[in-house]
């Protein structure tokens, strides 16, 4: 079993739809949870960053962490064609030094169509 | 803020050449930098972790003598792919971390093609 599981997609939605992206994980020691967006041939861009459980909202994006279920989600409201990219979840045990190394999901490819 | 610059963005060279890739944190000091490799349509694979002024920690299966990492200052880390061969062709990405409860920030990657 992988430490972090993420459906690779592709996920295709019409413009304006609400998108739900999810990851599950097995390591209960993870405390820091991130969502990155990666466009083709580019490095990952940080979208959301949360510590421990709870919700965080930033514009059209909402991140949720449920540590009891070992499940994290990213919601995108009013999706736009420019949101078409690969979305990577990532998590770490601590925020310090070598122990802050990230464990990534495989990434979900999202396509928002007109 | 939190900009990470990676250079060059694209390298094409002959087999046997050594290639150096630079990763710079432009507006913050990075106590730790990470180097990743990414294959097409795959997620990032961590190669090594480097802390300023100390030797890098390599992940299992990554050859230290093949992928030389130097982290000479709090804003610069370099990855040198020595005597590169076609199988080393890949997308290499660095990230920088300022420590504490801050997230990692990534560079835009270097696409390396060995002919």
Interface residues (C-beta under 8 A of the other chain):
Chain A: X32 X34 X36 X41 X42 X43 X44 X45 X46 X49 X51 X88 X95 X96 X97 X98 X100 X101 X102 X104 X105 X106 X107 X109
Chain B: X2 X4 X6 X31 X32 X34 X41 X42 X43 X44 X46 X49 X51 X57 X91 X93 X95 X97 X99 X100 X101 X102 X103 X104 X105 X106 X107 X108 X109 X111
